[in-house]
Amino acid sequence: MTRPATPRDTNRLRILDTLRREGRASRGELARMTGLSRSTVAGLVAELTRQGLVVDGGEPEEVGAALAGPGRPPVLLCLGAAAGTAVGIDFGHGHVRVAVADLSSKVLAERAVDLDVDHEAAHALDVGAELVTQVLAEARVERGTILGAGVGVPAPIDRATGTLRSSSIIPGWAGLHLAGELGSRLGMPVAIENDANLGALAEVSFGAGRGLEDVVYVRCERGIGAGLFLGGALYRGSSGLAGELGHVQVRAEGAVCRCGNRGCLETVAATGALLAALEPAHGHDIGVPRLRELVEAGDPGAARVVNDAGRAVGRVLADLVNHLNPAAIIVGGALVGLAAEPLLQGIRDTVDRYAQPGTAEAVDVRPGVLGERAEVLGALALVIRDTERIGSGTLVSLAREAAPALAGGR
């Protein structure tokens, strides 16, 4: 029989869960955020440290330490691997990337391989499972400490059945119950999410959207999708299809899209359309790396093509801005980096022109900062942030088990 929680258990849980949410904090910050006295925090931290649940996270960054005033800066604490770990897996169109992290979101090991995953789901899942084995070995993480795996895929997910919906985006995966297939290979709970949603979650957790509660994340690559982070949580819609910007019609007589409709945003602003527009001037072997090089070198044609794509994306986003009134639009994907400015400028100009003045003024258009790692970091955050189903449930048991013999204050 599970014994009832004591006040000491509850206080341990406050400290563990605060460190899970914040990543790192000093003893003084823990006292302030939990409402516990400094002496209580000091005693509980000492117990949790002896159990390996809390470890020394180092000193604050140089700037933060300077702002703290004279004297030695406070030592920051974070959760140790004994408190649990999380696995993240990102299945992109052309790669598989896997990482393992502790509950303070510190990545312990990460690996990636180039792989065409679109048509052979079973092989891609086998590769993903093997990469998980490799990163766990590299990080010296036991499978028993893993709370679960977050997994990203570039396709919409049917929330009712847990299956992938689209046969046109990754045809070899249509109808696949990915959580079951991958869970049986990994031997751990698996949570599946669309890649744009994971990009949004990563940027608000670790990147350009930290501290914001209402963000639209736009991923511009082979497809165009949006992750909606609203009111401090991912918004998926009733059936999991929220954010499918790439299939909003922008040209009534445009090219036929892979979804079967005509003139979708994807047909004019995804990377394939940009490369096709530049082929007459730069040859049929032009790829995204070459496109980035041309934009960074100031090639006017490449800059114009990317800016036009930004204007097309911005026109769709302007209506979304009017509806949702977000604080930021964060742009991720293959062109973000030095080549992103024409794209971002096109989005900014068009949102300013077509959105209502109040909503346009309130939204900041900014590039993502996590690059090609955004989705795998979002997959880790999917596990780490899941307080009710994963995080706190495990931390409750740890809080009860931590140093029971030291419970003189019970």
C-alpha positions as CSV (number, residue, x, y, z in Angstrom):
1,M,0.0,0.0,0.0
2,T,1.3,3.5,-0.9
3,R,1.7,5.5,2.2
4,P,0.0,8.9,2.3
5,A,2.1,12.0,1.4
6,T,3.5,14.0,4.3
7,P,4.1,17.7,4.5
8,R,7.8,17.0,4.1
9,D,7.0,15.0,0.9
10,T,5.0,17.9,-0.4
11,N,7.9,20.3,0.2
12,R,10.3,18.0,-1.5
13,L,8.0,17.9,-4.5
14,R,7.8,21.7,-4.6
15,I,11.6,21.8,-4.9
16,L,11.8,19.0,-7.5
17,D,9.0,20.4,-9.6
18,T,10.3,23.9,-9.5
19,L,13.7,22.8,-10.7
20,R,12.0,20.7,-13.5
21,R,10.1,23.8,-14.7
22,E,12.9,26.4,-14.2
23,G,15.9,24.2,-15.2
24,R,18.3,25.8,-12.7
25,A,17.7,27.9,-9.5
26,S,19.7,29.0,-6.5
27,R,18.6,28.1,-2.9
28,G,17.3,31.6,-2.5
29,E,15.3,31.5,-5.7
30,L,13.8,28.1,-4.6
31,A,12.7,29.7,-1.3
32,R,11.1,32.6,-3.1
33,M,9.4,30.4,-5.8
34,T,8.1,27.7,-3.4
35,G,7.2,29.9,-0.5
36,L,9.4,27.8,1.9
37,S,11.8,29.3,4.3
38,R,15.5,29.3,3.5
39,S,16.3,26.9,6.3
40,T,13.7,24.4,5.1
41,V,15.0,24.7,1.5
42,A,18.6,24.2,2.7
43,G,17.7,21.0,4.7
44,L,15.6,19.5,1.9
45,V,18.2,20.3,-0.8
46,A,20.8,18.5,1.3
47,E,18.6,15.4,1.5
48,L,17.8,15.5,-2.2
49,T,21.5,16.0,-3.1
50,R,22.5,12.9,-1.1
51,Q,19.9,11.0,-3.1
52,G,21.4,12.3,-6.4
53,L,18.0,13.9,-7.3
54,V,19.5,17.4,-7.1
55,V,23.0,18.3,-8.3
56,D,25.2,21.4,-8.5
57,G,24.3,23.2,-11.7
58,G,27.2,25.7,-11.7
59,E,27.2,29.4,-11.2
60,P,25.0,31.9,-13.1
61,E,26.1,33.2,-16.5
62,E,28.7,36.0,-16.4
63,V,26.1,38.7,-17.1
64,G,23.6,37.5,-14.6
65,A,26.4,37.2,-11.9
66,A,27.5,40.7,-12.6
67,L,23.9,42.0,-12.1
68,A,23.7,40.1,-8.8
69,G,26.1,42.5,-7.1
70,P,29.3,42.1,-5.1
71,G,30.3,38.8,-3.5
72,R,30.4,35.3,-4.8
73,P,27.4,34.5,-7.0
74,P,25.0,31.8,-5.7
75,V,25.5,28.3,-6.8
76,L,22.6,27.1,-9.0
77,L,21.0,23.7,-8.5
78,C,19.4,21.4,-11.1
79,L,17.8,18.0,-11.2
80,G,20.2,15.1,-11.5
81,A,19.8,12.1,-13.8
82,A,18.4,10.1,-10.8
83,A,15.3,12.3,-11.0
84,G,14.6,10.9,-14.5
85,T,15.5,11.4,-18.1
86,A,13.7,12.0,-21.4
87,V,14.2,10.9,-25.0
88,G,13.5,13.0,-28.0
89,I,13.2,11.7,-31.6
90,D,12.8,13.8,-34.7
91,F,11.8,12.1,-38.0
92,G,12.4,14.7,-40.7
93,H,11.9,14.0,-44.4
94,G,15.6,13.5,-44.8
95,H,17.0,12.7,-41.4
96,V,16.5,11.0,-38.0
97,R,17.8,12.9,-34.9
98,V,17.7,11.6,-31.4
99,A,18.7,13.1,-28.0
100,V,18.5,12.2,-24.3
101,A,18.2,14.9,-21.6
102,D,17.7,15.1,-17.9
103,L,14.7,16.8,-16.4
104,S,16.5,20.1,-16.2
105,S,16.5,20.0,-20.0
106,K,20.3,19.4,-20.2
107,V,21.1,17.4,-23.3
108,L,23.3,14.5,-22.3
109,A,23.9,13.0,-25.7
110,E,22.6,13.5,-29.3
111,R,23.0,11.9,-32.7
112,A,21.6,12.3,-36.2
113,V,21.8,10.4,-39.5
114,D,20.7,11.4,-43.0
115,L,17.9,9.1,-44.1
116,D,15.0,9.3,-46.6
117,V,12.2,8.3,-44.2
118,D,9.2,9.1,-46.3
119,H,8.6,5.7,-47.9
120,E,9.9,3.1,-45.5
121,A,8.5,3.6,-42.1
122,A,9.7,0.3,-40.6
123,H,13.3,1.0,-41.5
124,A,13.2,4.5,-40.2
125,L,11.7,3.3,-36.9
126,D,14.5,0.7,-36.6
127,V,17.1,3.4,-37.2
128,G,15.4,5.6,-34.6
129,A,15.4,2.8,-32.1
130,E,19.1,2.0,-32.7
131,L,20.0,5.7,-32.3
132,V,18.2,5.7,-28.9
133,T,20.3,2.8,-27.8
134,Q,23.5,4.6,-28.9
135,V,22.7,7.9,-27.1
136,L,21.7,6.1,-23.9
137,A,25.0,4.2,-24.0
138,E,26.9,7.4,-24.7
139,A,25.2,9.3,-21.8
140,R,25.4,6.2,-19.5
141,V,21.6,6.4,-18.9
142,E,19.7,3.4,-17.7
143,R,16.4,2.8,-19.5
144,G,14.7,2.5,-16.1
145,T,15.3,6.3,-15.5
146,I,13.5,7.3,-18.7
147,L,10.0,8.8,-18.3
148,G,9.2,8.5,-22.0
149,A,10.0,9.5,-25.5
150,G,8.7,12.5,-27.4
151,V,8.6,11.9,-31.2
152,G,8.1,14.4,-34.0
153,V,6.9,13.7,-37.5
154,P,6.3,16.0,-40.5
155,A,2.6,15.1,-40.9
156,P,-0.7,15.7,-39.2
157,I,-1.8,13.3,-36.4
158,D,-5.3,12.1,-35.9
159,R,-5.9,12.8,-32.2
160,A,-8.8,10.3,-32.0
161,T,-6.8,7.3,-33.3
162,G,-3.2,8.3,-32.9
163,T,-2.5,7.5,-36.5
164,L,-0.8,9.6,-39.1
165,R,-3.4,11.1,-41.4
166,S,-1.7,12.1,-44.7
167,S,-0.7,9.7,-47.5
168,S,0.7,12.6,-49.6
169,I,3.3,14.0,-47.1
170,I,5.0,10.9,-45.9
171,P,3.3,8.2,-47.9
172,G,4.9,5.2,-46.3
173,W,3.6,6.2,-42.9
174,A,-0.1,6.8,-43.6
175,G,-2.4,5.0,-41.1
176,L,0.6,4.0,-39.0
177,H,0.0,4.0,-35.2
178,L,3.4,5.4,-34.5
179,A,3.3,5.4,-30.7
180,G,2.5,1.7,-30.6
181,E,5.0,0.7,-33.3
182,L,7.9,2.7,-31.8
183,G,6.9,2.0,-28.2
184,S,7.2,-1.7,-28.8
185,R,10.7,-1.1,-30.1
186,L,11.8,1.2,-27.3
187,G,10.1,-0.4,-24.3
188,M,8.9,3.0,-23.0
189,P,5.9,5.4,-23.2
190,V,5.9,7.4,-26.5
191,A,4.1,10.7,-27.2
192,I,3.7,11.7,-30.9
193,E,3.5,15.3,-32.1
194,N,3.6,17.2,-35.4
195,D,7.0,18.7,-36.1
196,A,5.8,22.3,-36.3
197,N,4.2,22.0,-32.9
198,L,7.5,20.7,-31.5
199,G,9.3,23.6,-33.1
200,A,6.9,26.0,-31.3
201,L,7.3,24.1,-28.0
202,A,11.1,24.2,-28.3
203,E,11.3,27.9,-29.1
204,V,9.1,28.9,-26.2
205,S,10.9,26.6,-23.9
206,F,14.5,27.2,-24.8
207,G,14.7,29.7,-27.7
208,A,13.3,32.9,-29.3
209,G,9.9,32.6,-27.5
210,R,11.0,32.2,-23.9
211,G,8.7,34.0,-21.5
212,L,5.9,34.3,-24.1
213,E,2.5,32.7,-23.8
214,D,1.0,33.4,-27.2
215,V,3.2,32.5,-30.2
216,V,2.8,31.4,-33.8
217,Y,5.8,29.3,-34.9
218,V,6.0,29.0,-38.7
219,R,8.2,26.3,-40.3
220,C,9.2,27.0,-43.9
221,E,10.8,24.0,-45.6
222,R,9.6,21.3,-48.0
223,G,6.2,22.0,-46.5
224,I,4.8,25.0,-44.5
225,G,3.2,24.4,-41.2
226,A,2.5,26.4,-38.0
227,G,2.7,25.4,-34.4
228,L,0.3,27.4,-32.2
229,F,1.3,28.0,-28.6
230,L,-1.6,29.9,-27.1
231,G,-2.3,30.7,-23.5
232,G,0.8,28.9,-22.4
233,A,0.0,25.6,-24.1
234,L,0.1,24.0,-27.5
235,Y,-3.2,24.4,-29.4
236,R,-3.8,21.4,-31.7
237,G,-7.5,21.8,-32.7
238,S,-10.3,19.3,-32.2
239,S,-8.8,16.7,-34.5
240,G,-5.1,17.7,-34.5
241,L,-5.1,19.7,-37.7
242,A,-4.6,23.3,-36.4
243,G,-1.8,25.2,-38.1
244,E,-1.9,23.6,-41.6
245,L,-1.0,27.0,-43.2
246,G,0.6,25.3,-46.2
247,H,-2.7,24.3,-47.5
248,V,-4.4,27.7,-47.4
249,Q,-5.3,28.7,-51.0
250,V,-3.4,31.8,-52.1
251,R,-3.8,31.5,-55.9
252,A,-7.2,30.3,-57.3
253,E,-5.6,29.2,-60.6
254,G,-2.3,28.1,-59.2
255,A,-0.4,24.8,-59.4
256,V,-2.0,21.6,-58.1
257,C,-0.8,20.9,-54.6
258,R,0.1,17.4,-53.3
259,C,-3.0,17.7,-51.1
260,G,-5.1,17.7,-54.3
261,N,-6.2,21.3,-54.1
262,R,-4.9,24.1,-56.3
263,G,-2.9,27.2,-55.5
264,C,-2.0,26.3,-51.9
265,L,0.6,28.4,-50.1
266,E,3.0,25.5,-50.2
267,T,3.0,25.6,-54.0
268,V,4.4,29.2,-54.0
269,A,6.4,29.5,-50.8
270,A,7.9,26.1,-49.8
271,T,11.6,25.5,-50.7
272,G,10.7,23.4,-53.7
273,A,8.8,26.3,-55.3
274,L,11.7,28.6,-54.6
275,L,14.3,26.3,-56.1
276,A,12.1,25.8,-59.2
277,A,11.9,29.6,-59.7
278,L,15.7,29.8,-59.7
279,E,16.5,26.9,-61.9
280,P,16.5,28.9,-65.2
281,A,19.3,31.1,-63.9
282,H,21.2,28.6,-61.7
283,G,20.6,25.2,-63.2
284,H,18.6,22.1,-62.2
285,D,21.0,21.0,-59.5
286,I,20.4,24.0,-57.2
287,G,19.5,23.0,-53.7
288,V,18.7,24.7,-50.4
289,P,22.4,25.1,-49.4
290,R,23.1,26.9,-52.7
291,L,20.0,29.1,-52.3
292,R,21.3,30.1,-48.9
293,E,24.7,30.9,-50.3
294,L,23.2,33.1,-53.1
295,V,21.0,35.1,-50.6
296,E,24.0,35.6,-48.2
297,A,26.1,36.7,-51.2
298,G,23.5,39.3,-52.1
299,D,22.2,37.7,-55.3
300,P,19.2,39.9,-56.2
301,G,17.2,37.1,-57.9
302,A,17.6,34.7,-54.9
303,A,16.7,37.5,-52.5
304,R,13.6,38.4,-54.5
305,V,12.4,34.8,-54.6
306,V,12.8,34.4,-50.9
307,N,11.2,37.8,-50.2
308,D,8.2,36.9,-52.4
309,A,7.8,33.7,-50.4
310,G,7.8,35.7,-47.2
311,R,5.1,38.0,-48.6
312,A,2.9,35.0,-49.5
313,V,3.4,33.5,-46.0
314,G,2.8,36.9,-44.4
315,R,-0.5,37.3,-46.2
316,V,-1.8,34.1,-44.7
317,L,-0.3,35.0,-41.3
318,A,-2.0,38.5,-41.3
319,D,-5.4,36.9,-41.0
320,L,-4.1,34.6,-38.3
321,V,-2.7,37.5,-36.4
322,N,-6.1,39.2,-36.6
323,H,-7.8,36.1,-35.1
324,L,-5.2,35.2,-32.5
325,N,-3.4,38.4,-31.5
326,P,-0.1,36.6,-30.8
327,A,2.9,38.3,-29.2
328,A,5.4,36.9,-31.7
329,I,5.7,35.1,-35.0
330,I,8.8,32.9,-34.8
331,V,10.1,31.7,-38.2
332,G,12.0,28.4,-38.4
333,G,13.1,26.0,-41.1
334,A,15.7,25.6,-43.8
335,L,16.2,29.3,-44.6
336,V,16.6,30.6,-41.1
337,G,20.0,32.0,-40.4
338,L,21.9,34.6,-42.5
339,A,19.6,33.9,-45.4
340,A,16.4,34.6,-43.4
341,E,16.2,38.4,-43.7
342,P,14.4,38.6,-47.0
343,L,12.0,36.0,-45.8
344,L,11.4,37.8,-42.5
345,Q,11.1,41.2,-44.2
346,G,8.5,39.9,-46.6
347,I,6.5,38.5,-43.7
348,R,6.8,41.7,-41.6
349,D,5.8,44.0,-44.5
350,T,2.7,42.0,-45.4
351,V,1.5,41.5,-41.8
352,D,1.9,45.3,-41.3
353,R,-0.1,45.9,-44.5
354,Y,-3.0,43.4,-44.1
355,A,-3.4,42.9,-40.3
356,Q,-5.3,45.3,-38.2
357,P,-3.0,48.1,-36.9
358,G,-3.4,47.1,-33.3
359,T,-2.6,43.4,-33.8
360,A,0.1,44.1,-36.3
361,E,1.8,46.5,-33.9
362,A,1.6,43.9,-31.0
363,V,3.3,41.1,-32.9
364,D,7.0,40.8,-33.3
365,V,8.3,38.8,-36.3
366,R,11.6,37.1,-35.3
367,P,13.8,34.2,-36.5
368,G,14.0,31.0,-34.5
369,V,17.3,30.4,-32.8
370,L,17.4,26.6,-32.5
371,G,17.9,25.7,-36.1
372,E,17.8,22.1,-37.2
373,R,17.7,21.0,-33.5
374,A,14.4,22.7,-32.8
375,E,12.2,19.6,-33.3
376,V,14.3,17.2,-31.3
377,L,14.5,19.7,-28.4
378,G,10.7,20.2,-28.7
379,A,10.3,16.4,-28.4
380,L,12.3,16.5,-25.2
381,A,10.2,19.4,-23.9
382,L,7.1,17.4,-24.7
383,V,8.1,14.8,-22.1
384,I,9.7,17.2,-19.6
385,R,6.8,19.7,-19.6
386,D,4.0,17.1,-19.2
387,T,3.5,17.8,-15.6
388,E,0.3,15.9,-14.9
389,R,0.9,12.7,-16.9
390,I,4.6,12.3,-16.6
391,G,6.7,14.8,-14.7
392,S,4.9,15.3,-11.4
393,G,3.6,11.8,-11.1
394,T,7.2,10.5,-11.1
395,L,8.4,13.3,-9.0
396,V,5.7,12.5,-6.4
397,S,7.1,9.0,-5.9
398,L,10.6,10.4,-5.7
399,A,9.6,13.0,-3.2
400,R,8.1,10.2,-1.0
401,E,11.1,7.9,-1.4
402,A,13.9,10.5,-0.9
403,A,15.8,9.8,2.3
404,P,12.9,8.4,4.4
405,A,15.3,7.6,7.2
406,L,16.1,11.3,7.5
407,A,12.5,12.3,8.2
408,G,13.0,13.6,11.6
409,G,10.7,16.5,10.8
410,R,7.7,14.3,10.0
